[in-house]
Amino acid sequence: MQTIFSAFLRIGILFVLLSCTTMPHAVVPTTTHIQVTAKPIEIKNSLFPEMHLQCIQYTVPFKIVQYLLDPQKMQICFTAEEPNKSGTGPVYLILYDLSKNEIMWTRKAYVKDFTFTDDKLVIEGFKSSWKSFGLDRMTGDVCWERDISWYYPMESDIAFSGLLTAIDLNTGQDLWYRKIKNEFGWIERDEIGDDLLAAVDGLHKFNFKTGKGWSKEMQTGKSDRAKAAGMNTFTFLLGGVYVAPDKITGLCSNIFRKGNRIYFSAMDDLYCIDYDTGNEIWHTQLPEKKTGETFIFSTADKLVFINKGSSYRNGISQKYGLPYLAIFDTTSGQKLAWAEIDVESPIQDIIENKTEGFYLLSGESILFYDYRGELKCKSVTDNGPDNEFETNIKFTKNQSYYTTMDSDKNQYQSIYNLKKDPDEITIRTTRKLSFIDEQCSSVRSIPVSEVKQLFAVTNEYYLLNNDPAYIPGSKNTVDYTLSIISHEGKSFGEYVLPAFARNTIKVLSADTTKFSLFYLIDFKSFAICPLSDFNAK
């Protein structure tokens, strides 16, 4: 009997040891040979046969789940899973050098998300209770591991976890801890040298290395208990489940800093705060229950305050309050002007013209105001049937990337033209790309098909059309066309891309002169197309 017991004990111990080796707490080398094949492909121009894009197609043996690009180092990290997997198991983690066309290393791990630091790849575990890892980017070796779930990766290679623990992503070590109120979520963050300004139920300043700074609590949201109260009364009688009240968030502005002063609005108050101390320099009352999501900027000694007329209910955008603009003296907070903005839908975009005034764009209107708060012109244009959806496009400072946000109704889209001192803006509606001057009049328009995504490279606009291109004999029954149009409206033709490219196309910029187009071809392959040669044609 003892012998049998000992045998079972040994089997149990062996089972535990084997289980430990396959626990989802590890990043392990892969035993499967993985090869990424690279071959040249050519994308022909349907309008100009002499023009074409020379690309490289990279093919992976498994399905690509996630990918992360580093355009400066020309590396791509992606996760891939074998066929017939559930999507919750371990995946292959592959780091690929696009300049050398070779795999740097492969691993197998449970991956929820990952991010690059300068010399690390940081993996967040698939569940918050599973470990996260820091991997050496050159070798794939594990440098650190921890039972953490991180969020808000910063440019300074720091992330936050829990209530507010700062983690050095290069070492995996805690740097500091601060407890702050976080009922209505992070609104915005701004890195200034060694400091972080964060709007989280107020304003907070942190030193990245020490966590020291100041906090000023403010009301940036509220709970709407009316609907929940009625439902809870009903469910109480029937023995149901408690319903939490709706959260109204976004009742604040962007963080605007000018010199040593920070300007920030929360609910019905506008504050001017000393950057170094967090002390209040002045604050002024705003229209009660009319102020929601706002945008602040300045010109000379004037602070321009735009209340968009919107907020968020449980994370979903909604109309809220009254769209209005106000102008304040930056030194004293004295109100210099106030005007209601006559629009049917909330303000979607605010664009400054640094000398004359600013544009406001809603779902149906273009308005231009001077810096005294006077309306100079307004234009209302039909943007097509209600069932034609739009994409809201925002440029980063280098105008190389874009982000998108779906809308449930038509709205104008806007970007600056690519001049250093723009004197006009570009409005993209459903059916055309229009250049608008300061009289709200169309200078010129470029008729295009419905454009879902828009981005810029050097002096050309590149537009990914939403028009299907039916190619006889093609495996993809519906492809999409990439239309390339210059700022002046000159067409560089159309290139047929697979349907996968629609939401994956990006522009990579290693420096200010070298640009490449990236897009997914299908589940297992992607393309890199250098645009330098094309631009020179």
Secondary structure, DSSP 8 states (H G I E B T S, - for coil): -HHHHHHHHHHHHHHHHHHHHTSTT--EE--S----EEEEEEEEBSS-TT-EEEEEEEE-SSEEEEEEEETTTTEEEEEEE-TT--SSS-EEEEEEETTTTEEEEEEEE--SEEEE-SSEEEEE-SSTTS-EEEEETTT--EEEEES---B---TTSEEEETTTEEEETTT--EEEE-----SS-EEEEEEETTEEEEEESEEEEEETTT--EEEEE---EEEE-HHHHHHHHHHHHHT------EEEE--B---EEETTEEEEEETTEEEEEETTT--EEEEEE--TTT--SEEEEEETTEEEEEE-SEEEETTEEEE-S--EEEEEETTT--EEEEEE---SS---EEEEETTTEEEEE-SSEEEEEETTS-EEEEEE-----TT---EEEEE-TTSS-EEEEE-SS---EEEE-SSSS-SSEEEE-SSEEEEE-TTS-EEEEEE-S-EEEEEEETTEEEEEEEEEE--TT-SSSSEEEEEEEETTS-EEEEEEE-GGGGGT-EEEESSSS-EEEEEEEETTEEEEEE-HHHHH-
